[in-house]
C-alpha cells in the first residue's frame, strides 16, 4: 500500500511541475507581448497585456482592449463623463453605479 501512496505523490508532484511550467510559459508570452507593444505612446491592457486602442466615447478619449473588451479611463475622464449633460442616461447609470 505504501508503494501506491508514493506513486500517487510522484504523480501529484509531476502535475504540479507541469502546471508551473505552463504558467511560466504564459507569463513569458505576456511579457513578450508587453515589450513588443511598448513603443512611444503604446499602452498595454493591465488585464491581458495586449495593446490598447484609443476611442472617443461620450466625448471622452478612452482606451479599449480589443481582446478582453476592457475599458480603461485616465484620471478625470470619469468625472468628465458624469458632467456630460448631453448623455443623461449614461450619467444616471454611472451615478447609480458609483453611488453618487
C-alpha positions as CSV (number, residue, x, y, z in Angstrom):
1,X,0.0,0.0,0.0
2,X,2.9,2.3,0.7
3,X,4.2,1.9,-2.8
4,X,0.8,3.1,-4.2
5,X,1.0,6.2,-1.9
6,X,4.5,7.0,-3.2
7,X,3.3,6.7,-6.8
8,X,0.4,9.0,-6.1
9,X,2.6,11.5,-4.6
10,X,5.0,11.4,-7.5
11,X,2.1,11.9,-10.0
12,X,0.9,14.8,-7.9
13,X,4.4,16.4,-7.9
14,X,4.7,15.9,-11.7
15,X,1.3,17.5,-12.3
16,X,2.3,20.4,-10.1
17,X,5.6,20.8,-12.0
18,X,3.7,20.7,-15.4
19,X,1.4,23.4,-14.1
20,X,4.4,25.6,-13.0
21,X,6.0,25.2,-16.4
22,X,2.7,26.1,-18.2
23,X,2.2,29.2,-16.0
24,X,5.8,30.3,-16.6
25,X,5.3,30.0,-20.4
26,X,2.1,32.0,-20.2
27,X,3.9,34.7,-18.2
28,X,6.8,34.8,-20.7
29,X,4.4,35.2,-23.6
30,X,2.6,38.0,-21.8
31,X,5.8,39.8,-21.1
32,X,6.8,39.4,-24.7
33,X,3.5,41.0,-25.8
34,X,4.1,43.8,-23.4
35,X,7.6,44.5,-24.6
36,X,6.6,44.2,-28.3
37,X,3.9,46.8,-27.9
38,X,5.9,49.1,-25.8
39,X,6.7,51.8,-28.4
40,X,6.2,55.5,-27.8
41,X,2.6,56.2,-27.0
42,X,1.7,52.5,-26.9
43,X,-0.2,51.3,-23.9
44,X,-0.8,47.8,-22.7
45,X,-4.0,46.4,-21.2
46,X,-3.5,45.9,-17.4
47,X,-5.6,42.7,-17.6
48,X,-4.0,40.7,-20.5
49,X,-1.1,42.8,-21.9
50,X,-2.5,43.4,-25.4
51,X,-2.2,46.9,-27.0
52,X,-5.0,49.2,-26.2
53,X,-6.9,51.1,-28.8
54,X,-8.0,54.7,-28.2
55,X,-11.6,55.6,-29.0
56,X,-13.8,58.6,-28.4
57,X,-16.8,57.6,-26.2
58,X,-19.2,60.2,-24.9
59,X,-16.8,63.0,-25.9
60,X,-14.0,61.3,-23.8
61,X,-10.9,59.6,-25.1
62,X,-10.9,56.1,-23.6
63,X,-8.6,53.1,-24.0
64,X,-10.2,49.8,-25.1
65,X,-8.7,46.4,-25.2
66,X,-9.7,44.5,-28.3
67,X,-9.1,41.2,-26.6
68,X,-10.9,41.3,-23.3
69,X,-13.1,44.4,-24.2
70,X,-12.0,46.2,-21.0
71,X,-12.4,50.0,-21.0
72,X,-9.7,52.0,-19.2
73,X,-10.2,55.6,-18.2
74,X,-7.4,58.0,-17.3
75,X,-7.6,60.4,-14.3
76,X,-10.5,62.8,-14.7
77,X,-12.2,61.1,-17.6
78,X,-14.9,59.5,-15.4
79,X,-15.8,62.9,-13.9
80,X,-16.0,64.3,-17.5
81,X,-18.5,61.6,-18.4
82,X,-20.5,62.3,-15.3
83,X,-20.6,66.0,-16.1
84,X,-21.7,65.4,-19.6
85,X,-25.4,66.5,-19.7
86,X,-25.9,65.5,-23.3
87,X,-26.0,61.9,-22.2
88,X,-28.3,61.8,-19.2
89,X,-28.9,58.0,-19.3
90,X,-25.1,57.3,-19.2
91,X,-24.7,59.9,-16.4
92,X,-27.6,58.4,-14.4
93,X,-26.2,54.9,-14.9
94,X,-22.7,55.9,-13.7
95,X,-24.1,57.8,-10.7
96,X,-26.1,54.8,-9.6
97,X,-23.1,52.5,-10.2
98,X,-20.7,54.7,-8.2
99,X,-23.3,55.7,-5.6
100,X,-23.0,59.4,-6.3
